[in-house]
């Protein structure tokens, strides 16, 4: 399959920033094969007139729980501990494996519609989530959520994760990591065992880290270490790690994260909604930490919209640091694209020859983009995701003129409503 996007206003990398100008984009198979210059012998199967579109790299959601969309608006106004153990945990215990399939499809529909093409998912049932990814056409890293206190190489959840990784190995849009849940649900021996398995299997780690003051107090009481120190000493950082949240980190923690090449996935909406503050992004960047951006799950966010996260990311730190130069629109866009791709080790996140053809085309006629002014500023401060008209992932159109081509949205909504009714959750 070959695709030509002609004369589109495209946002391309420009050093550490971005530049928007008119280009022809040549897509061959899954890859961007040419910019302005057609590859030899190129004959497009389809041509898209890009004149009225702003074309951007697909957004990368670096921390998500797609199965949680069924819990949207079900546990608001709670702090993390009460939210997780008092409200969400009991619902999770009643989930059946296939529930994760339908919920993941619903979350993916929401993400595609708002320009996200790739996500990093911590899951209870990775086989069902992987099945949804295969069908939707999205790119994803799927991680089995793990918790325990003992070194147990016979841990059933780890064996399930490895078996399901092998089952879906034929889908090159899918990759897998191990997901030890958090320092307060994983003992040191268990963390060391997970790190050993990840290293032996050539897998990365996806973990919640330093998310709340309560977590920091508990970890210090148990181990006389910060959560970052505790996880480091357990060997987790010996393999590529994405650490979600990191709202409670000091200067020493930032130095450790930088030294160990840990990528921090900040989730501003979720962190603020749960009353946990937000990651000190300017300080992390200054320390040399690679920062990316995520939504978290819809149970704590309550949306899977990366445009909202970009806007919050750029605004929050300006306000707290009393500096309009703090975390620019370009910084936010970079974290939501190249930053996420780098954290996950994936060849996407930018419009460059040789990268995967994961793109979102925004309607330049949308009221929020008129007048356009600086396109990067418009993406972060003005856009809300409703401007997305077309989405291409791996060279295939998965959203065309705001219509999903790979997901039966009506069926998905029906199935999720049925699941919510079984769980006794209020839905209208």
Order of alpha helices (4+ residues) and beta strands (2+ residues): beta-beta-beta-beta-beta-beta-alpha-alpha-beta-alpha-beta-alpha-beta-alpha-beta-alpha-alpha-beta-alpha-beta-alpha-alpha-beta-alpha-alpha-alpha-beta-beta-beta-beta-alpha
